[in-house]
Amino acid sequence: MCTGVRFNGSNGEMYFGRNLDWSVPYGQKVVITPRGYKYNSAFLGEMTMKGGAIIGMAIVADNTPLYFDCANEQGLAIAGLNFPGYAKYADMAINNKVNVAAYEFPLWVVANFTTVDDIEKALKDVIIVAKPINDQYPVSQLHWIIGDVKRSIVVECTERGMEVFHNDVDVLTNQPGYGWHQENLRNYMNLFPQMPKEVKWEKAKMTAFGSGSLMRGLPGDYYAPSRFVRVAYLNTHYPAKTSEEENVSRMFHTLTGVAMIDGAAAMADGAYEKTIYTGGYSAATKTYYYNTYDDPAIQKVAMGEHNLDSAELVQI
């Protein structure tokens, strides 16, 4: 399972991060797709990096970065989160539509667009096709959070077709769909971070034991609906921060609040799910930050430290 967040610092800069939760790593690494890189889209032919260079966490197959999450130089970011049992793509390409293979959707978004407004308009003509890149990597059932400095959206392809949701809380987890999660938040309108005032019951005077008493009822388990409520509460109540260091700290603390610990939650096959990595992008400095389950120290890769005009992928 997975969790994604987007927020702005007090100076307006955008930060976009995610947890990737699974039982084992995928062999993922930080990959930079430079401006000079060209890739052959499954249905659209050769494409160039109109949004500038791209950075994110990926595996590389057939010289194509299969991004779990990524962002371009202009500050448009996307993350794919597991959506099994709900995701349904087209079985084949459809004439007079912009056909995009599911595996290349994140790359296609940040390669071709620079704002959420632009991609939302373009999605009206897009069909996502259930085509794998090769036999080694089957098609993943995903939905996506896409964000920029102004806002975020959620893109879901189900049996109803493609739906785009305006993401008012700037977070996403897994199934069920975003509309259900958004409605479910109404069950938690009683949550507040403030300390309650003294209460009297007849002659008895009562005060809270300490902070957090008005948070009772906030879910603490790893179930996707619970993580959605928890990360929405954490993300929307976190005080705005100014510096890069403070905002990176905010991103990792927020995502740690919904991170999964080994041994706590087993999947259907008996393997335990854990947060394989946490990664995130600072649009202000064009830097990707990440840590892993086994090494919680935060690492960073700055775009500016690499040749962004190259035609070759940079794998770190």
N, C-alpha and C positions, 0 to 999 in steps of 0.2 A: 504494500500500500504506500501512499505518498501524501505529502502535504506541501502546498505552495503558498507564498505570501508576496504582496507588493505594498510598498509604502513610500512616503516622501519624507525627507529630512526637513527641518525647519527652514532651510534655505531653498527648498523646492526640488532638491535632487532626488532621483528615483533609485530605490533599492528593490531588488527582486530576487527571491530565494526559494529554495525547496529542500525537502528531505526526500531521499529515495530509500524506500523501505523494502527489503526482500530478505531471503535467507542466505544468499551468497552474492558476492560481487559479480559484475558482468565483465570485468576487465576494463572498466571505464577509465578514461583519463581526460585531462583538460586538452581540448583541441581548439586551435585558432584556424579559422578559414580566412585567409588573407584576401585583399581586394582583387588580386589578380587571378584567383582561383576560378575555374570554370567547371561546371558539372553538367552531366547529361541527365536531365530530368527524365523520368520513366515515360512521360507522355508529352512533355513540352519542349524537348530537345535541349540544346546547350543553353545554359543560363549563366549570367554573371552576377556579381555581388553589387546590386544597385544600392543596398543599404550600408555599404562599406564592409569592413572586416567584421568577423563574427567570432565570439568566444563562448565556450561552454563545456559541459561534460558530455562525452560521447564515446562510442566505440566506432572504429573505422572499418568499413567493409567495401571492397571494390573501389577504393580511393574516394569513398563518400562518407562524410561524418554523419553518423546516426545519433543525433543529439537527444539526450534526455532533457536538457534545458540549455538555453543559449540566449545571447543578446547581441545586437549589432552596435556599431559605433554611434549610431544616432539615438540609441537608448530604447529600442523596441526589444522586448524580451518575451520568451515563451517557454513553458514547461509542459511536458506530457505526463499525465498521472493515470494510473491504472483505472480502468473502467469496465471490468469484465461483466458479462451478462447483460450489458446495456449497449455497448458500442456496436454499431453495425455500419459498415462501409458498403459502397457500391461494389458489386461483383466484377464489373468491367467498366471501361471508359464509356462516357456518354457523349454523343456528338453535340456540338455547339455549347459545350461546357468547358471550364478550365479544370482539367483532370489532374489531380495530384495524388501520387502514391502515398499511402499512410506513413511509410517509413521516412519520407522526405518532407513531410509537412512542416516540422519546425524549421528546417533549413530553408524551405521555400518561403516561409513567412518572413524571416529576418533577412533573407537575401533580396527580397523584392519590395519591402515596405519599411517605412520609418515611423509610422504612427498607428495607434489603435484605430483612429478614424478611417485611415486609408485601408487597412486590412479588413475592417468590418464592412466597408462598402464593397470591396472585392469579393468577399466570401459569398455574396449573393449569387455569383456565377460559378462557384467552386463545387466540385464533386471530389470527395476523398475515396480513393479506390483501394480495395483490399488486395494490393499487389506487394509481395515481399521483394526485398532486394536480391535475395538468392535463397537457396535451399537451407542454408545454415541458420538464417534468422527469420522465423515465422512472423506474420503480421501481429503486432501488439494491439490489444484492445485498450484504447486510451481516450481521454478527453483532455482539453488543453486550457490553460490560463495564459492569456496574452496581455502584457501590460506595457505602458509607457509612463512618461512623467505626469500625465493627466489622469489616467484611469486604467481599468482592466476589464476584460471580457472573458467569458468562458465559452468555448466552442465544443459542442457535442454532436456526434452523428449517431442517431439511434434509428429504430424502425420508423420513426416519424420524419426522418430526414435530418438535415443539418439545422441546428438551433444555436443561436447566439444570445447569450445572456449578459446584461450589464451587471458587473460584479461590484455591488455596493460596499462589500466588506473586504474586498481585495484578497480573498483567500480561496483555496480549493483543496478538497481531499479526494475521496474516491466515490464509489457508488453509494446510494442512488444518485440521480441527476442533480444538477445545481438548483433547479427550481424547487425540488423537495427540500434540499438543505436550507435554502433561503426561507422557505415557509416554516421550517422547523425552528428557526431562531426565535420565533414568536413564543415558543415554550420557555424561553430563558430571559424574558424581559425583566425578571425580578433581580437579575444580577447587577451589582454595583461594587465599585472598589472602595467606596467611602466607609468610614467607621460610623456605625449607627449611634444615635443619641441614647441617653438613658431612657429606659422604659419603666413605667409603674404599673403594677397589677395590684390594685387595692393599696395596701401599705408596703408591699414589697417593691424595692427598687432594684433594677437589673441593668448591668452594663455588659458589653461584650467581653469575652475572654481576651480578645486582641484583634488585630487586623484580619480581614478576610471573612468576617462573619456574614456579610451580605453576598459572598461568593458561593455560599452553600447551594448545592444543586448543579454546579459546574461539573460536567462529566470529566472523569479522570482516566477512563479506560482508553484502549487503542482502537476501538471500533470506529469506522470512518465517519459516521454521523456525530460521534462524540468528539473526535478530533476536529471536525469542522467547527463545532460550537466553541471548543476550547481555543483554537487558534484565532477564530473571529473575535472572541473576547480579548485575547492577549494583544492581537494586532491593532484593534481599534481603541484600546485603552492605554497603550504604551505612550508615555510622554514623548513629544517631538524632540528630536536631538539635532545638534548642529554639525558637529565635526564628522569626518569620515570614520574615525575610530569609534565614536559613540554609535553611529548608525550601523556599522558592521556588527558591533556588539549587540545592538538591538535585534538585528536580523538573526543572529545565531542564538540569542537567548529565547527569542520567540519560537524558533523552530525546535530548540531543545525542549520547550514546553510541551511538544507533541511528538518527541522522538521516541522510538521503540527500543526496548532493552531486551537483549537475548534471554530467552527462557520464559518470557512473560506471555507470549501469544503465539500459539502454534497454528500453522496453516493446515489445509485439508490433507496434505501429504505427511504431516507430522513434523515438518521442519519449522524451526522457530524464526519468526520474522524479526528483523532489527533494522535500525537506520544505517544503511550501508555508507551513505555519505550525506552531508549537508553542504549545499553549494549556493552561491549567490553572487549577483552582479551589482556593482556600483556604477551607475551611468555617469556620475560626476568625474570619476577617475578612470573609467573604462578598465576596471579591474575585476577579476573573478576571484572570489574567496571560497575556500572549501576546507572541510576536514572529513575524516573517516571514522568509522566505529572504533577501529583499533588505534587510531592516532588522532586524539581530539584537538591537537594543536592546529590552529587555523593557518593555512597556507594561502598564498596569493600569487596570482599571475597577472601582470599588467600588460595590456595590449601594446603599450608604447615601447616596451622592452624588446619587441620582436619586429621583424621586417613585415610590415602589413601590405606591402606592394608585391610581395612574392606571389607565385602561382602554385606553390606547394603548401599542403597542409602542415601545420606545426603541431606536433604531438608531444605533450609534456608529461 
